[in-house]
Amino acid sequence: MMTMPEMIEPFIQRGLFADVDTAVAEMARNYTTQHIQQYQDTINRLQAHYGMTYEQFLTYLQARADILAQNPDPALNEAVMQEEEDALEWKIAQDMLHNWLSIQAEASL
């Protein structure tokens, strides 16, 4: 297995980075930024689709589930199941965004 300096050396030789420390810092910054953007894009897409925040969506989803419990309807059931999948995706995106933002702050990237 290659060491970190051995892996970074081709980048330095081609003049892309001045040294190993600079290369690692820039690659970590880019990797972190990419993940932050990915999860922010997911959140933005879901907010635009539903026209509300995640917290508002949870309230909306609970109201829909309450209606479904009182008045079973196969079409509504299917719609609520899709919305629950979206809620899970939204929650994961929010949690992961928080994690990547924490990493960014902790690593001073």
C-alpha positions as CSV (number, residue, x, y, z in Angstrom):
1,M,0.0,0.0,0.0
2,M,1.3,3.5,-0.9
3,T,2.0,6.1,1.7
4,M,0.2,9.4,1.6
5,P,3.3,11.3,0.2
6,E,3.7,8.6,-2.5
7,M,0.0,9.0,-3.5
8,I,0.3,12.8,-3.6
9,E,3.7,13.0,-5.4
10,P,2.3,12.8,-8.9
11,F,0.2,15.9,-8.2
12,I,3.2,17.8,-6.9
13,Q,5.4,16.7,-9.8
14,R,2.8,18.1,-12.2
15,G,2.7,21.4,-10.4
16,L,-0.8,21.1,-9.2
17,F,0.2,21.5,-5.6
18,A,3.3,23.0,-3.9
19,D,3.7,20.2,-1.3
20,V,2.0,17.3,0.4
21,D,0.3,19.4,3.1
22,T,-1.2,21.8,0.6
23,A,-2.4,19.0,-1.5
24,V,-4.0,17.1,1.3
25,A,-5.7,20.3,2.6
26,E,-7.0,21.3,-0.8
27,M,-8.3,17.7,-1.5
28,A,-10.0,17.6,1.9
29,R,-11.6,21.0,1.3
30,N,-12.8,19.9,-2.2
31,Y,-14.1,16.6,-0.9
32,T,-15.9,18.3,2.0
33,T,-17.4,21.0,-0.2
34,Q,-18.6,18.4,-2.7
35,H,-20.5,16.5,0.0
36,I,-22.0,19.7,1.5
37,Q,-23.3,20.7,-1.9
38,Q,-24.7,17.3,-2.6
39,Y,-26.8,17.3,0.6
40,Q,-27.8,20.9,0.3
41,D,-29.0,20.2,-3.3
42,T,-31.1,17.3,-1.9
43,I,-32.6,19.6,0.7
44,N,-33.3,22.4,-1.8
45,R,-34.9,20.0,-4.2
46,L,-37.3,18.6,-1.6
47,Q,-38.1,22.1,-0.2
48,A,-38.9,23.3,-3.7
49,H,-41.0,20.2,-4.5
50,Y,-43.1,20.4,-1.3
51,G,-42.9,24.2,-0.9
52,M,-42.0,24.0,2.8
53,T,-39.3,23.3,5.3
54,Y,-38.5,19.8,6.7
55,E,-40.2,20.7,10.0
56,Q,-43.3,22.0,8.2
57,F,-43.3,18.8,6.1
58,L,-43.3,16.6,9.1
59,T,-46.4,18.4,10.4
60,Y,-48.0,18.0,7.0
61,L,-47.1,14.4,6.8
62,Q,-48.5,13.7,10.3
63,A,-51.8,15.3,9.3
64,R,-52.0,13.2,6.2
65,A,-51.3,10.1,8.2
66,D,-54.1,11.0,10.6
67,I,-56.5,11.5,7.8
68,L,-55.5,8.1,6.3
69,A,-56.0,6.4,9.7
70,Q,-59.5,7.8,9.9
71,N,-60.4,7.3,6.2
72,P,-58.5,4.5,4.6
73,D,-57.9,5.3,0.9
74,P,-55.5,3.3,-1.3
75,A,-54.5,6.3,-3.4
76,L,-53.8,8.4,-0.3
77,N,-51.9,5.5,1.2
78,E,-49.7,5.3,-1.8
79,A,-49.1,9.1,-1.7
80,V,-48.3,9.0,2.0
81,M,-45.8,6.2,1.5
82,Q,-43.9,8.2,-1.1
83,E,-44.0,11.2,1.1
84,E,-42.6,9.1,4.0
85,E,-39.7,8.0,1.7
86,D,-39.1,11.6,0.8
87,A,-39.1,12.5,4.6
88,L,-36.5,9.9,5.2
89,E,-34.3,11.1,2.4
90,W,-34.8,14.7,3.7
91,K,-33.8,13.7,7.2
92,I,-30.7,11.8,6.1
93,A,-29.7,14.8,3.9
94,Q,-30.1,17.2,6.9
95,D,-28.1,15.0,9.2
96,M,-25.4,14.4,6.7
97,L,-25.2,18.1,5.9
98,H,-24.8,18.9,9.5
99,N,-22.0,16.3,9.8
100,W,-20.1,17.6,6.8
101,L,-20.5,21.2,8.0
102,S,-19.1,20.1,11.4
103,I,-16.2,18.5,9.7
104,Q,-15.6,21.6,7.7
105,A,-15.6,23.7,10.8
106,E,-13.5,21.3,12.9
107,A,-10.9,20.9,10.2
108,S,-10.9,24.7,9.4
109,L,-11.4,23.9,5.7
